[in-house]
Amino acid sequence: MLQTKGLNNIYWAKTIRIGMYMLNRCTTSSLDGITPFEAWYAKRSNVNHFRVFSCMVYVHVPKEQRQN
């Protein structure tokens, strides 16, 4: 993520912390499909606050609607 955005190395610690935060809210086969957060706190985690860190986006315009 850091290299893609061209960020300085001072952000490594925060990036790793955010990565672990996200991994703890993803299902895992070793816990029979529940998240580590659910296993620890016995409740579901809310991931509505997740946002894309870096992403290239292209909009597809159908050929019929394109203007030269």
Buried (B, 14 or more C-beta within 10 A) or exposed (E): EBEEEEBEEEEEEEBEEEEEEEEBBEEEEEEEEEBBBBEEEEEEBEEEEEEEEEEEEEEEEEEEEEEE
